[in-house]
Amino acid sequence: MDLRIVKTRELIVEAFFDCLRTMNYPQVTVKHMTQMARINRSTFYKHFEDKYQLRDYVLNGILEDFETNLETDFLFEKDLEDETYVQKLELSLENFRRYKQEYEILWNQLLLGRNLFEEMIEAGAAKLEQQIRQNPGIRADRKKIAGWYARLLMNNLFVSVRWWFSQQEPFGAKEMARMIIRHMSHGTIPTLLGK
């Protein structure tokens, strides 16, 4: 793709996020974004049909990147608390943190027909479910409810990440990875009781 096209799209996407920092998506107009990006409306319309197509472009890009970088190797690990796996989960969490501002903006917006938080959970669950079904080490009776396991794991991950982002004094990805792994390995009550 032509570098000018890439740069203009990046400028429009940046303006989109700038608008969402100060107003709700339903109130954002093409005019707001073009003023923020300092481009004319015709330039915007050369790249996007309307604000909905721009929204879909942004969200679909985020979903694609998330699916690509989602760590699923834990399904094949014998010992989740092994340092190798801690490092793998830490890298996944660092990827979340890299997009923290964008995620927080989009997760908290009424995007009129789209819900990025839920879509990320579903995309991650679909990938995990596929991995569970293909894993020869997982029993057939567990594979029958692979969808439930996948959604349970993704919901736990996303609630954990959202909580992690909300902390006033955030701690590192490695510490968060260890907390998640402890919970995955031992369960909520034993982890809470320090067992």
N, C-alpha and C positions, 0 to 999 in steps of 0.2 A: 504494500500500500504506500502511496505517495506520502512523504514525510510531512508535507503541509496539511494533508488530510488528517494524519495522526495527531499533529499538534493542535489543529482546530478542534478535533473531537475531545482531546484532553482538556482544552480550554473550556469547552461547553460543559463537560462533566464536572470540572472544578467549579464552574459557576452554579451548576445544579446543586452541589454540596454546600456552596456558600449560601445559597438561597434557603436550603433546608436547615441551616444553622439558626436562621432568624425567623422563619415562618413555616407553617405546615404545608405539606405537599398539595392539598387541594387548593390552597391560595396561590401557589407558585404558578406564574404564567411564563410563556415564551418571552414576553417583554421583560420580565424581571431577570431572566437568565441572560438575555442578550445585552441588557444594560450592565449586568454584573461582569460579563465576559468582554464587554466593549466591542461587540460585533453587531452587524445589522441582522435584521430578521431573515433576510434572504440567505445569509450565510448559515444560520441555524437550520433553515429548511432544506438546504443542500445536503445536510447530514442526517436530519431527523424529521420525520413527518409531523410529530407533535411531542408534547411533554411525556406522553404515555410510551411512545416508542423509545424516547431517551431513558425513561425509567426502566423499561425492559432491557435495554442495552446495558445499563449499569448493573442491574440485578442479575442478569444472565451471566455477565462477566464475573461477578463475585461468586456465583454458584459454581461456575466452571472451575475457577481457581480453587475454591474450597474443596470440591470433589477430587481434584487432582492431588491436592496436598493433604487430604485426610489420611491419617495414620490408621491402618487396619491390621498391622502385623501382630497386635496383641492377641489376635485369635489363634495365632500359631505358636505363641510363647508358652513355655512350660512354667516359667517363673516370672510373673509380671514385675516383681520387685528387683529383678536383675538390673544392674546399672545400664546395660545396653538398651533395655526397653524404656527406662526412665528418660534416657537421652532422646529416644524416638518420640515419645510423648511430649517432651519439652520442646522439640522442634515444631510439632504441630501447634502447641500453645503459643510459641513465638510467632507463628504465622497468623494466628488469631490476633495477637497483640499488635502485629504490624498494621492491621486494618481496624484497630480498635475504634478510632474516631468515626470512620465510615460505618462500621457495624452499629455503633451506638446510635448514630443519627438515623440510619435506616430501620433498625429494630424498633425504634420509638416513633416512627411515622405511620400515619394512616395513608397507605400507598394506593388506595382505591383499587381493590382487586388483587393486590399482591401483599404478601406478608413474608418478608425475607427471613425472619427468625424461624417461622414454621417451614418455609421452603428449604432452608439449610438443614433443619432436622430431618425432613423427608428425604432430601438428596443423600445425606449421610447414612440414613437408615437403609435406603435402597442399596447403597454400596456395601454396607455391612451385611445386610441380608444375603446378598449374592455371595460374599466371602464365607459366610456361615454355611450356606448350602454347598459350597464347593470344598469345604475343609474336610478332608478324610478323617480327621481326628475327632470330629463332633458326631455324637450318636444320632441315628436316624430319627428317634423320637424328639430330639432337641431341634433337629432341622425342620420338623413340621411346624414348630412355632418360632422359626427364625425371625419372622417379621416382628413379633413381640419383643424378643431379645434385642434386636437391632434398634427398635424405637425406644426401648428402655435405656439402652446405653447412650443413644444420641440425646435423649431428653436430659439424662444425668449430666452429660458433657456440656450441653448448652446452658443448663441452669447453673452449672459450676462456673463456666466462663463468664456468664452475665454477672454472677455474684462477684467473681474475681475483678472484673472491670469496675464494679461499683465501690470497691474498697478505697477509702481515703488515702491510706498508705499502702499501696499495692506491693505485694511481694513478688518474687521472681517466678518465672515459668517453671524452673526446676522444683521449687517448693510446691507449687500448685500441682505439678505432675505427680509428685510423691503423694500428696493428699488424695488425688483422684485414684491413683494405683492402690493405695491403702484401702480405700473404700471399695474398689472393684475386687480386691483380693479377699477382704475380710467381712464386708458388709457394713451397713450403717451402724447398727447397735454395737457390735464389737469395736469398731473404729472409735465411736463416741466414748465408749467406756475405757478406751486405751488398751485394749487387748491385742 
